[in-house]
Amino acid sequence: MSWITARRRHRVAGYAVVPLGLAAIGVMYASLTGPGSQAAASAPPPLQQNIARGRYLFEQSCSSCHGLDAQGTSVAPSLIGTGAASVDFQMSTGRMPAKEQGAEMDRRPVVFSPHDINAIASYVASLGGGPPVPTEAQASPVGANPGLGQQIFNANCAACHNFVGAGGALTNGKYAPSLNQATPVQIYEAMLTGPEAMPAFSDTTILPSEKRDIIAFITQTRAEPNPGGFSLGRVGPVTEGLVIWIGGIGLLIFISIWIVGKQRDA
């Protein structure tokens, strides 16, 4: 070891350390800033890629009505501040894109894939404001209280959607759609965003746990069998008796008219 100590103390050794150190620093810098690392640094994160794709899809399919920057036009409202939940609800139920201006916003076949809907919703959300898309766990009725959900539904929703969510007519030619095909996430989104004539119920107006209770009531009710027979869409109680009463009276009137006519002919 004495010879190493002697060489280290040599006057030339001090000059050799400097280029060796610089070379080591250069190798480390090259490894950190090589082509692979440059590509990783310049590549946009997944969220930015999703937003960019959403903007492209929006410009291709939505901007003709909502404006190039979603600022709204004379035929469609602005989407700035509506949030991802509103876009996801409208597109996942087939209400958007609309087939014609002024058409009734009813559930239709879905045009876009879930991935594309998520991209457009992310783009609209990036414009600012609005509630995000709730997760399946947030909207899950598992462990919720359908009895309490029925009470909240009757107080806030039944006047329009009927007591079992079958839908019903509103004023000015509008109507509340049936909830029979709505998923838990879509029901949660509708409560958050208030589509069409429906008021919005924020998480401070109806708590998230209460929203799950409502969803539990709706999903449980529409899954129940109809022991009384044909329910006519569950538009109300004793519907079969109502049909028999009206139909029976009409049949009796028809028979009476037929008998009177026969007597006159005779």
C-alpha positions, 0 to 999 in steps of 0.5 A: 500500500506504500507505493499507492500512497507514494503515487497519490502524493506525487505532484502529477496526481493532483492534475490527473484527478481533475480530468478524471472527475470531469470525465465521470461527470460527463458520463453521468450527464450523458446517461441522464440526458440521452435520447431515451430520457429526452423522449421521456421528458418531452412526452406529455403525461397521460392526462394531457394526451387524453385532453388533446385527444378529447379536443380533437374529437370535440372539434370534429363532432361537437364544435359545429353546435357548441363552438370551436372552443366550447363557448356556445352558439345560438343553437347550443349552450356553452360547455365551459364550467359544466364539468366532466360529469355532465358530458359523460352523462349526455354522451353515455346515454346517447343524448349527445351528439344530438341528431337534430337541433331542438329534438327531445333529449331522450336516451339513444344508442351511444355513438362514442366509445367509453374511451372517447367519451372520457377524452371529450369529458376530460377536455371539457373539464380542462376548460374549468369548473363543473363536477367530475365523473363519479366512480362506480364505487361512489355511485354503488348502491351496495350497503345503502339504505333503499328505505331512506332512498325511497323517502328522499326520492318521493320528496325530490324526484317522484313528482316528475319521474313517478314514484317508481322512476317510470318517468312522466309528462311535464309542462310545455311539452317536456317530460321526465325520462324513465330511469329503468335503463340508467346505470348507478353512475348515470343516476348520480351524474344526473343528480349532480348536473341536472340535465334538461329540466331537472334541477341539480342536487349538489353533494351539499343539497343531497349528501353522497350517502343519500344519493347512494340511498336513492340509487339503491331504491331505484335499482331495487324497485325496477328489479322487483317482479310484478306479481299482479301481472302486467304493470303498464310500466308501473305508472301508478297503483292498481293499473290493471284495475283501471284498464279493466274499468275503462275498457269494460265501460267502453265495451259495454257502451259499444255493446249497448250501441250495437243492440240499439242499432239492431233494434232499429233495423228490426 
